[in-house]
C-alpha cells in the first residue's frame, strides 16, 4: 500500500496517494510531498482596473495585470468563474510561464500602458500559493506591487509566508458563520484568520460578501460580518455585492437592489467604508 502525503495548503488536509490530485484539482502528491500541480499554468491574463478586483481604496483609477490558473478548494454553487476554478488541467487551456517571465511582462506593461504590478485572481490563487510567492518576490524586486484576490481559506503557515509580499488583498467573507461555510465547503475560522494576518502585516485589506437570497441576506447576517471586520479594523472596506444566477444556483433570483442598499446601511453601523456591488 502506498504511503499517503498530507497537503498543508488549506484546512481540508487532503490525504493523497502518490500521483493523486487533491480536492482543489491543483495540488498533487509527488515523492512523499504535495506540490502545486498548477505551478506556472496560466489560464487567464488581462490588464484590469484595480476596482474590478474589487479594491476601491488602493491606487484607485490604476490598472493591474491580473493572472489566473485553475482549481479551487471550495465548491460554491454560485461560482462566477467555474470554467477555470472548478476544473483541473484536463479541463482547461493554459500556457506555461515562469515567475520571472510574468514579472518582466508586468514591468513591460507598466512602461507601455501603466500597471501597478501583478494581481493573483480569477481562480483561487492560494491552491497554488508557491507560484504566488515566487511571482510576488519577482514583482517586488522590480519595484511593483502584489494584489491578492482570494477566498482566504488557507492554512496559517501559507498566509504568514505570503503576507509580507502582498500589498493589497480582497478576501471573500462569504457568510457569517461555519454553518454558511458548510454550504460552500470551507472553514469560516480560517478565512477570519487570513484577514487578521494580512491586516496585521500591513497589507491593505478589503472584503467582499456576495448576498445570496435566502442564505446570507438578513440584517443579522450582514451585521455579524461587519462586526467581525470591525474587530480587526472599522476602516476595512466591505463590498456588499448583488448575486446573479450562476453555475448550479440558476433557480435563485438576483438579489433585490433594495436589499443590497438595506444591508449596506446595516454594515455602515460598524464599518466606515461599505460599498454596494453589482448594481
Beta strands, then each sheet from edge to edge (+ up, - down):
strand 1: 4-6
strand 2: 15-17
strand 3: 27-30
strand 4: 33-36
strand 5: 41-42
strand 6: 44-49
strand 7: 63-68
strand 8: 95-96
strand 9: 117-120
strand 10: 145-150
strand 11: 168-172
strand 12: 204-211
strand 13: 237-242
strand 14: 274-277
sheet 1: 1+ 2-
sheet 2: 3+ 4-
sheet 3: 5+ 8-
sheet 4: 6+ 7- 9- 10- 11- 12- 13- 14-
end
